[in-house]
Amino acid sequence: MRSSVLPGCQTSTFLKNCPGYSMDAEAVVSEDSCPDRKRRMHGMLKLYYGLNEEGKAEEEAQSLDPCDINGPHFDPEHFLNKLRRECSLAELMDQETCMVKQIRSLDSDMQTLVYENYNKFISATDTIRKMKNDFKKMEDEMDCLSANMSAITDFSARISGTLQDQHAQITKLSGVHTLLRKLQFLFELPARLNKCLEMQAYAQAVRSHRLARCVLQQYSHLPSFKGIQDDCHAIMDKLAQELRQKFRDGGSSAKDLSECVELLLQLDEPAEELCDKFLSHARSRLESDLQGLEAEIRPYPSASAVKDASVHRLSSPASTGSPAASSPKASAIFSPSSNTDILEFIDRGCNEFVSSLCLVITSYQELFVSHAQTGELASKNIPQMANAKLHAFVDDLAARYFSLVERRIQEEKGVGDNSLLVRALDRFHRRLQAVTKLLPGSSVPSKGTEIVIRAATERVKQYLAALQSFYMDSLTDVRQALATPRLSVASASVGGGGGPSGRDGPNSLPELLSSLSASILNQIKSVLASVHLFTAKDITFSNKPYFKGEFCSQGVRESLVVSFIKFICQSSRQFCESAGDKGGSTPPALLLLLSRLCLDYETSTISYILTLTDEQFLVQHHSPVTPVTTLCTEAREAAQKLLNHYVKVQGLIISQMLRKSVETRDWVNTIEPRNVRAVMKRVVEDTTSIDVQVGLLYEEGVRKAHSSDSSKRTFSVYSSSRQQVRYAASYTPSAPMDTNLLSNIHKLFSERIDIFSSVEFNKVSVMTGIIKISLKTFLECVRLRTFGRYGLQQIQVDCHYLQMYLWRFVSDENLVHFLLDEIVGSSAHRCLDPAPMEQSVIEVICERG
């Protein structure tokens, strides 16, 4: 090894003296960066040494051919002779050239490897030299160790030989000593047990007795052992009696109680009886906790007081700017009568009852379930019996606890702050999860979840009732505001068409509508924000499937929002009941306002509220829900019914005036008309006031083109298709027959007028409906009366006066013309002396009136 390594400066000299060394070889050596050449050189070396890619020698069969230049059996003479025989001169020259190239290449590779691994060769030489020195030292130490082991072996053999005779005697004496110690323990056992009994070291006494029990039982036929056994039994009976008494007293801690039960089980006490006693003792402690919780629950005030308090509390945030802002309310809000709030009550129940219940479950399972599954008790089926008793015990006490919790939750009638209730329910639900871990298969957590669900559902119902009460109170405030003198319809129409006093008043209809709509919307948002606490991310039960789906879709959307929208529509439609005093006592202005409110809901509010609810609660429409179109249709139907009823009520008010004016007058003996009757002026004034009132909430609408002489339209005595002169001179008893015939023929070709048809949502349509009802009533009343000459003329004057003003309120002036023409014609048919008044005189009287 030493001869193959070239030290120091001799390396370069060695390389230069190598065969085939040249400047080209130096260049090859210096080119370390050529990875292909390195791989080729390494491959050739591996091939030469017979190594594979992993550096291991290949296990291939070696070639025996003497002409294989790379084989171990190569024979140069034989190889040369073969070449001379088989190759020509040119081939021999080529073979020589190829071999020279290969020799040079191998020499170059060998030089490169030597150059690259010079430091490794030096290090290997030093390592081998050091190893030789270390092995020499190690050999000396091993020789020393071998000598020592031989000495120890000899010494041990001499000792064993010396003590061989005494070993059996020592073993025998040791066994006798052990037996004597056991006998001493047995003879001292009664005294030891009495000592433990005096010191109340019950666990040590039981442990000592268990150690000796089998031996005493085995040798109980011997009198001495029999006496010891009887004494021990008497002492252990006394100990068991003290343990039972300690167990019954129940004044000890849970740890002492558990130790007591464990010792009794070891003394072969009946496990079922111990289970019953343990649970009975635990029941007394838990029932005291339940009694403390029950003491905090007191009878709640009357339902009416709670309702008033909750409604006031609900309406207080949105009272600013609402019609209810000026109404006096009680400043004090009813609070629950319990000494503590719901969160403190739940905290106390969880910290006392639930914690104690979990401790009882843990101790009971450790004693009667886990401990009974090992040792001597495993074969007695104690775990199954103990589990059944534990489940029944927990279910019974949990049912009482849940009953108290539900009673306390029912006291939370106020709907102002919802956070305390939600936090209390969250804590209640969270603490019950410990029972799930301690007692798998128990129904307690699921029943607790049902309580949370019922509480949330009941809370939604309370919010719905509060919203309904708020809405009805707001309507009451609106009615009071409408009854104030500042919003009298008559004052709104002063000046012939509604001046600023009607539109800019502090309690005008638009302001009342805007205030009512805003207060309801704000209240809905406030309620949704309160209910949204049930689905907050930090609330444990909000991840339950019910609160993710059913509560959001059916509880909040359907039971709260949709139900309240339906309530608004249904309660509004109830104002249209005309039977009895209920319908007649509703102010017409309220009907008009509610119709506009329902129309606004149909247009935009319902879509906004439901979209807000869906976005806020991430409503998943897995179960069927009420579509927006259905609610919008219901709101539009309510608005239509309210507006139709408004038209009917206003038409009946004017019709009542006209009916009384016709029925209370003697039309046969009346005097010659000199002016328009006051009732006709009142009709025009009221119609104008109604027009102003409707115009405050509804758009104008579309009218047909008016003729230029609409206010100067004249009426014939019989019909617009006949001339007055033609029938005035020839009026005979047979004339009415012809006149009636011609009138009926004319009606056949006239457009039919539907008096009580539905109106459109605009001012012109509403006014047209009211005027149709009024004039139709006037016509029917005229048909029931008999007229004299001046009575007919008075009807002419009144109809002309109505024509002068009413045509501008309706969509088609021909409708007013036709009805007034029918009134004049009908009075002429029933006139004893049909002598009509000159048109010029009628115009003078009407202009003067």
Secondary structure, DSSP 8 states (H G I E B T S, - for coil): --TTS--TTHHHHHHHHSTT--HHHHHHHH-TT-HHHHHHHHHHHHHHHTB-TTS-B--------TT-TTSTT--HHHHHHHHHHH--HHHHHHHHHHHHHHHHHHHHHHHHHHHHTHHHHHHHHHHHHHHHHHHHHHHHHHHHHHHHHHHHHHHHHHHHHHHHHHHHHHHHHHHHHHHHHHHHHHHHHHHHHHHHHHHT-HHHHHHHHHHHHHHHHHTTTSHHHHHHHHHHHHHHHHHHHHHHHHHHH--S-HHHHHHHHHHHHHTT--HHHHHHHHHHHHHHHHHHHHHHHHHT------HHHHHHHHHHHHHSTT-TTSGGGGS---SS----SSSS-HHHHHHHIIIIIIHHHHHHHHHHIIIIIIGGGSGGGGGGTHHHHHHHHHHHHHHHHHHHHHHHHHHHHHT----S--HHHHHHHHHHHHHHHHHHHHSTT-SHHHHHHHHHHHHHHHHHHHHHHHHHHHHHHHHHHHHHHHHSGGG-HHHHTTTTTT-HHHHSSTT-HHHHHHHHHHHHHHHHHHHHHHHGGGG-TT-GGGGSHIIIIIIIIIIIIIIIIIHHHHHHHHHHHHTT--SHHHHHTS-HHHHHHHHHHHHHIIIIIHHHHHHHHHHHHT--TTS----HHHHHHHHHHHHHHHHHHHHHHHHHHHHHHHHHHHHTS-SSS-----S--HHHHHHHHHHHHHHHHHHTTS---------TTGGG----SS-TTS-HHHHHTT--TTHHHHHHHHHHHHHHTS----TT----SSHHHHHHHHHHHHHHHHHHHHHT--B-HHHHHHHHHHHHHHHHHHGGGSS-HHHHHHHHHHHHHHHHHTBSS-----HHHHHHHHHH-
